[in-house]
Amino acid sequence: MSTHRHNVDLSKAYRLLNHGPTVLVSAAHSGQRNIMAAAWAMPLDFAPPKVAVVLDKATWTRQLLEASGEFALHVPTVAQVDITQALGSSSGLKISEEHGIDKFAAYGLQTFDGNLVGAPLLEGCAAWLECRLLPEPAIQNSYDLFLGEVVAAHADSRVFREGRWDFTGHDSLRTIHHVAGGHFIVDGDVIDAKPLKL
């Protein structure tokens, strides 16, 4: 019996699973665009590939996503930890105005166009997924959960090759994993499991 095992307060239980890569979510509609950080995102299926991401009702990115029916997920890197924190702790909405602030312009972020969706893609990330919204109003309204079909995907070939991550020699490109309160952990080294015989 392990003497290192302890109970975790239920309000912190999500942190036990929530160390997958932090993502940035971008969306654009009618000439306006925004980007935000989201700690709760995950893959859902292989073919066609689908993803889920949680977006609070109060976010400008969510409003743009709902209006356009598309969005992009970005996997930021160690080199982008400060901007990731800034994008996650600043709002694109101006309470006193109808339209949001363009965080890309406000932070001087460089972007490029995706292949199939209009959401801007942030330069310097380790990966990008272009997504079309799979409308599920009940779960969107009740749980702030959005589903998307991945229609195009891109990755930095220095760290993602032949369908696998390998950050060897590229520490600044390692993915970051938010664990709460502005604290992140960094993806580590690759290890391969040895087959066990039954």
HULIN-V77700 format. One record per backbone hydrogen bond with DSSP energy under -0.5 kcal/mol. NH is the residue of the N-H (numbers start at 1). CO is the residue of the C=O. Records with the same first field share a line. If there is no record, write none. Layout:
NH = CO  CO
//
This chain:
12 = 9
13 = 10
15 = 12
16 = 13
17 = 14
18 = 14
19 = 17
22 = 176
23 = 38
24 = 74
25 = 36
26 = 72
27 = 34
29 = 32
32 = 29
34 = 27
36 = 25
38 = 23
41 = 39
42 = 52
44 = 50
45 = 50
47 = 48
50 = 45
51 = 148
52 = 42
53 = 146
54 = 40
55 = 53  144
59 = 56
63 = 59
64 = 60
65 = 61
66 = 62
67 = 63
68 = 64
69 = 65
71 = 131
72 = 26
73 = 129
74 = 24
75 = 127
76 = 22  74
78 = 174
79 = 172
80 = 77
81 = 78
84 = 80
85 = 81
86 = 82
87 = 83
88 = 84
89 = 85
90 = 86
94 = 99
95 = 93
97 = 94
101 = 92
103 = 101
106 = 102
107 = 103
108 = 105
109 = 104
112 = 121
114 = 117
121 = 112
123 = 110
125 = 122
126 = 75
127 = 75
128 = 154
129 = 73
130 = 152
131 = 71
132 = 149
133 = 69
134 = 147
135 = 133
139 = 136
140 = 136
141 = 137
142 = 138
143 = 139
144 = 140
145 = 139
146 = 53  144
147 = 134
148 = 51
149 = 132
150 = 49  148
151 = 130  149
152 = 130
154 = 128
156 = 126
157 = 155
159 = 156
160 = 156
161 = 164
164 = 161
166 = 159
170 = 167
173 = 170
174 = 171
176 = 76
177 = 185
179 = 183
180 = 183
183 = 180
185 = 177
187 = 175
//
